[in-house]
Amino acid sequence: MELRGCAAIVTGGSGGLGQRICRALALSGVNVVVNYAQSKDKAEAVAMEISQLGAGIFPRGSSIAYAVSKAGLNHLTKCMAVALAPQITVNCVAPGLILGTRMTANRPPDYVATAHELNVLHRPVSKDDIDEQVMLFCRSDSVTGQTLLMDCGRF
């Protein structure tokens, strides 16, 4: 699927992982909405940085979008996939605990280490793997309504 000229909304786009995803999408020519809940300055910085890659970038604030993305992610993905089909595909990558993010920075180190030991692969989720999965979803024109949980087997 050709991505140049497509659009994507990245909730949490001002954070470390969101910024990486925004950058990966922009490198493929996708117009990106950098969504944020509280970090307007960070979202604008992300938008400025990746706008130099030639994609249209739009920082937008909404705590509603952020809350929905966390609480009703799977249902939202399916509903949007139905509503926007067949012209637009909608998918979601839901990462688990990732080193170097706000989530792990705000947890005690022993909590993070135990969480990684409890997942089947005994390691943290890779930021590079997440980038790749986002791009895989974006390039596919036959997958829609799917949420991919990436937590190294924490079930």
N, C-alpha and C positions, 0 to 999 in steps of 0.2 A: 504494500500500500504506500503510495506517495504521500509524504507528510507535509511537504512544503505548502503553506497556505492554510493548513488545518488549524484548529484552535484547541487549547487545553486549559482547564482550570486546575491549578495546583493549590489545594488547601494546605495551609502551613508553609506556603512558598517562601516565607522570609527566614525559615529555620535552616539549619545545616543540611538536612536531608532534602527538604523542599527546594532549597537553592540548587542542589545537585540535579534534581529532577528537572527544574526549570531550565538549567543550562543544557542538559542532554536534549530536551525537547527543542530548545531554541537552535541548537546546532543542526537539527534536522529541518529547520525552517518553519517550525510550528509557532503560531502566535500564542503567547502565554499570558494568562491572567494569574498574577502572583497574589494569591489570597492570603490575608493575615488577620489575626484576631486582635492583636495589641501592638505589634511591632511595625508601625507605619514606616519609620525611618529605615529599618532593615529591609522592608519590602521594596521601598524606593531605591535603595542601594543595589538590591538584587536586580531590579528592573533596569537600572542604569548600566550595570555590568553586562547583562546579557543582551541588552538592546544593541550593543555593538556587534552582535553576531548576525544582525540583519533581520531578526524576527520582530514582530510587533509585540510589545510588552506592556501590560496594564496592571499596575498595582491597585488592589482593591481590598478594603477592609470589611470584614464581616465576622463577628463572633458567632452568628447564627450558622453560617456555612461551616465554620470550624467545628462547632458542637454537633451539627448533623453528621459531619464526616466521621466523627468519632463514635457517636452513639448509634447511628442508623446506617452505617456505611454499606452493609450488604443490601439492605432493602432499597436504599437510595440508588445504588448502582443498578439494581434490577429495574426499578421504576423508570429511571432515566433512559435505560437501554430500550425499554418498550416505547417510551414516549418519543424518543428521537430516531428510532429505526424507521426506515432502512438507511437513511442518509448518514447517520452518525452512530459510531460504536461507542459504548461506554463501559469501561472496565475499571477495576480498582486493585491496587497493590497495598496490602495491609501488613507493614513490617512489625516484627517483634522488637525485642530489646537490642539496640544497636550501640556499640561503643562510640564515644565521641559525639553523642547527641545530648540535648537538654535532659531527656528522660533518664539517661544513665548518670549524667552529672548530678542530678538531684536525688540519687539513691545512694545509700551506703555501699562502699566497694564490696563488702561481703554479700550483700543482697544481689548485686550484679553477678558476682562469681557463682553464687548458688544457682541463680536463674540459668546461667549458661550450662552448668553441670546437669541441671534437671532436663534440659532439652535433649532429644535423641542424638543430635550431632555433637553435643558438648562444646559448642562454640557460639560466638555471637553471629548475628546476621551481618553479611557483608554489604556495605554501601554500594559497591560495584555491582553485586548481584541484583540489588534493587533497581539501580539505573537500567541494567540490561532487561529486566522484566518489564519495566515501564515502557521501554522502547519496543520490546517484543509485542506487547499489547497494541501499541500505537501503529505498528507496521502491519498488523493482521487485520484483514477486512472481513474475516469470518468468525471472529470471537467477540461476543458482546454480553453484557450482564454478568460478568464473572468477577469475583473477588478472590485474589490470590493471597492467602495468608503465608507470610514469609517469616517464620519464627524458629527455624532449625528443628522443627518437630516438637514443639512444646504443647503436648496434649495429654 
